[in-house]
Amino acid sequence: MIPTTQEIIYRVFGALYLARFQAQGTAYFDESPAATLRSFFAAVLVAPAFLIALLLGEHETPAADSVIVALTITLCYCLSWTVFPVIAHRICQVIDKESAFFRYLSAKNWAGVVTTHLALVAAVLGSSGVLPEALLPLVNLVLFAYVACLQWFVAWQCLKVSVPGAIGLVALDTFIDFFIVNIAAGIIY
């Protein structure tokens, strides 16, 4: 299910509101499973930015064959988009937030368009020499903190859970991504 261009623009506009921590951005996402399914098209939209940022950030030569590297990166990307939603859906069922889950996941997916492109900007600034190399860890830390805060805000606003509950979801998502990326890095390097 591919969303229309109009829907893509509408959802990204909502994600931009959320990226500025404005709660009205949640109104751009509905609670329908079909809209949530279409939100996974965001993964297709950000794949080029993700790949470019990944290539700009890599300084080590992979030890694995190029086919293995490509397959591992592809699987890692797909798992990063799908593992957390499966687990979060079950959590939302248990805490009686299943209907709100679809709005949450849709908003989270479309917010990924914003955050992935911010990561691309940081990678371009870092690899082009515009930013001094000594500042790159600080820029990456600030970007990580911003993304974590944005994910917390999306969970808090869309699911209407407590602050600790939203923090727990962000921590779970971060842990899952960290786990997937470290396994992939072990295969590649």
C-alpha positions, 0 to 999 in steps of 0.5 A, a space after each residue: 500500500 503506497 500512500 498518495 503524494 498528498 498523504 505523504 506531504 500531509 504526514 511529513 507536515 505533521 512530523 515537522 510539527 512533532 519535530 518542533 515538539 508541537 502536540 498539534 502534529 498528532 492530529 495529522 495521524 489517524 488511528 487506522 491500521 491501514 494508515 499505519 501500514 502506509 506509514 512504512 513507506 517512510 522507510 522507502 523515502 529515507 533509505 537513500 538518506 540512510 545509506 548516504 549517511 552510513 557511507 559518509 560515516 564509515 571509516 573502516 574497511 569492511 572485512 566481509 565480502 561486499 555482497 555480505 555487507 550489502 545483505 547485512 545492511 539491508 537486513 539491519 535496515 529492515 529489522 530496525 523498522 519492524 522489530 520494535 513495532 511488533 514488540 510495541 504493539 504487544 505492549 500497547 495491547 497489554 496496557 490497553 492502548 492498542 487503538 492509540 498504537 496505530 497513531 503512535 506508530 504512524 507518527 513515529 515512522 513519519 518522524 523518521 523522515 525528519 530525523 534521518 535527514 537530520 542525520 544526513 545533514 550531520 554526516 555531510 557536515 562532518 565528512 565535508 570538513 565544514 565541522 571540525 572533527 573534534 566537534 563531531 562527537 558533540 554533534 552526534 550526541 546532540 542529535 541522539 538526544 534530540 531524536 530520543 526526546 522527539 521519540 519520547 514526545 511522540 510516544 507521550 502525545 500519541 499514546 497518552 501514557 505517563 512520562 516514565 512509560 514513554 521513556 520506557 518505550 524510547 529505551 526499548 526502541 534504542 536497545 533494540 536498534 543498538 542490538 541489531 546494529 551491533 550484530 550487523 557490525 560484528 558480521 561486517 567488521 
